[in-house]
Every structure is written in structure tokens, then in C-alpha cells.
Amino acid sequence: QVQLVESGGGLVQAGGSLRLSCAASGSIFRINAMDWYRQAPGQQRALVATITLDGRTNYADSIKGRFTISRDNAKNTVYLQMNSLKPEDTAVYYCAAKVVLLYYTREAQYWGQGTQVTVSS
């Protein structure tokens, strides 16, 4: 139905930057909110940033001022620009999208497979 594919993760030293991308494809009528989550080993998945259809954004306090979420509606893609990375940012990062399908009125959330971000000290 809907696939979300993340890219851009990797290994970076503290203070460095990475840009994550997540492209959605499938039987999509409309994508409402698009989000980035992260999950460190042994921890729950936590919301990092969200962006609505009209471009309004919200950020977790831990990353506010360092990360920027954006989206390209024409490409069904969400981005996460990560600057001034810290070791505590190390996690698997997942994108999520609240999607209205072409032939179903119910909004459903879909998840990407995750991409590893490792920040060395």
C-alpha cells in the first residue's frame, strides 16, 4: 500500500551534521502529518519532530535549535536536517506519515524501516 524509505543515516563525529530523507510512495491520496522518531537501544521510540500538511512544525526540547524538519509535498518526502550532533542523538531514526489512501477515508500511520545514526564523541 504505502512504503516509506529513509536514507541519509551514518556515522558522524560530535558536532557534525547529517540530513535524513524519507520518501513515501504507494496509493496515497494525501499525507497529513509527517514525523521523525528515534529509538536508542533499550529505550522507547520517541518523537523528534513533526510537520503538518500546511508546514507547521514542532520539535522535542532535546533537539530544538539543532534539527530542522521540512517536507516537499510534490515528492511526498520529509527531511530532517541534523546539526551540532551529540552522542546522545545516537539512535535508529524512523519516519512516519499519516496517510489518507486513494480509496479509503480512514487515515493510517505508516512507518519507515529506520536508518541508523551514530554520533561518536
C-alpha positions as CSV (number, residue, x, y, z in Angstrom):
1,Q,0.0,0.0,0.0
2,V,2.4,2.7,1.3
3,Q,6.1,2.5,1.7
4,L,8.4,4.9,3.5
5,V,12.1,4.7,2.7
6,E,14.6,6.5,4.8
7,S,18.1,7.4,3.8
8,G,21.0,9.6,5.0
9,G,22.0,7.9,8.2
10,G,25.5,7.0,9.1
11,L,28.4,7.6,11.4
12,V,29.4,11.1,12.3
13,Q,31.6,12.8,14.9
14,A,30.1,15.0,17.6
15,G,29.4,18.5,16.2
16,G,28.8,17.2,12.7
17,S,25.7,17.2,10.6
18,L,23.5,14.7,8.7
19,R,20.5,15.1,6.6
20,L,17.9,12.4,6.6
21,S,15.3,11.9,3.9
22,C,12.2,9.8,3.8
23,A,10.2,9.3,0.6
24,A,6.6,7.9,0.7
25,S,5.1,6.0,-2.2
26,G,2.0,4.0,-2.9
27,S,-1.7,4.6,-3.1
28,I,-1.6,7.9,-1.5
29,F,-4.3,10.5,-1.7
30,R,-2.9,12.9,0.9
31,I,-0.3,12.9,3.5
32,N,-1.2,14.8,6.6
33,A,1.4,14.9,9.3
34,M,4.9,13.6,8.7
35,D,7.1,12.9,11.6
36,W,10.6,11.7,12.7
37,Y,11.0,9.4,15.6
38,R,14.1,7.9,17.1
39,Q,14.8,4.9,19.3
40,A,18.0,4.3,21.2
41,P,18.9,0.7,22.3
42,G,16.7,-0.4,25.2
43,Q,14.5,2.7,25.0
44,Q,11.1,3.5,23.7
45,R,10.6,5.2,20.4
46,A,10.3,8.9,20.9
47,L,9.0,11.7,18.8
48,V,11.7,14.0,17.5
49,A,9.9,16.4,15.2
50,T,6.6,16.7,13.3
51,I,5.4,18.8,10.4
52,T,1.8,19.2,9.3
53,L,0.4,19.5,5.8
54,D,0.4,23.3,6.0
55,G,4.0,23.3,7.2
56,R,3.7,23.9,10.9
57,T,6.4,22.2,12.9
58,N,7.0,21.0,16.4
59,Y,10.2,19.7,18.0
60,A,11.3,17.8,21.0
61,D,13.1,20.0,23.5
62,S,16.2,17.9,23.3
63,I,16.8,18.8,19.7
64,K,15.2,22.2,19.3
65,G,17.5,24.7,17.7
66,R,19.7,21.9,16.2
67,F,17.3,19.9,14.0
68,T,15.0,21.2,11.3
69,I,12.2,19.2,9.7
70,S,10.8,20.1,6.3
71,R,8.8,18.5,3.6
72,D,8.3,18.5,-0.2
73,N,4.7,17.7,-0.9
74,A,5.3,17.3,-4.6
75,K,7.8,14.5,-3.8
76,N,6.0,13.1,-0.8
77,T,9.2,13.5,1.1
78,V,10.1,14.6,4.6
79,Y,13.6,15.7,5.6
80,L,15.4,16.1,8.9
81,Q,18.5,18.3,8.9
82,M,20.5,17.5,11.9
83,N,23.3,19.9,13.0
84,S,25.5,20.0,16.1
85,L,25.0,16.4,16.6
86,K,25.7,14.9,20.1
87,P,26.5,11.4,21.2
88,E,23.1,11.2,22.8
89,D,21.5,11.7,19.4
90,T,22.7,8.2,18.5
91,A,19.6,6.1,17.6
92,V,17.7,4.5,14.9
93,Y,15.6,7.2,13.2
94,Y,12.2,6.4,11.8
95,C,10.0,8.5,9.7
96,A,6.2,8.2,9.9
97,A,3.4,9.6,7.9
98,K,-0.3,9.9,8.5
99,V,-1.7,8.9,5.1
100,V,-5.2,9.1,3.5
101,L,-5.3,6.4,0.9
102,L,-6.9,6.8,-2.5
103,Y,-9.8,4.6,-1.8
104,Y,-10.2,4.7,1.9
105,T,-11.2,7.6,4.1
106,R,-9.5,6.3,7.2
107,E,-6.2,8.0,8.0
108,A,-3.5,5.5,8.9
109,Q,0.0,5.9,10.1
110,Y,2.8,4.2,8.2
111,W,6.4,3.7,9.3
112,G,9.7,3.5,7.5
113,Q,12.3,0.8,8.1
114,G,14.6,3.1,10.1
115,T,18.1,4.4,9.5
116,Q,21.0,4.2,12.0
117,V,22.5,7.5,13.1
118,T,25.7,7.1,15.2
119,V,27.4,10.1,16.8
120,S,30.9,9.4,18.2
121,S,32.4,11.5,21.0
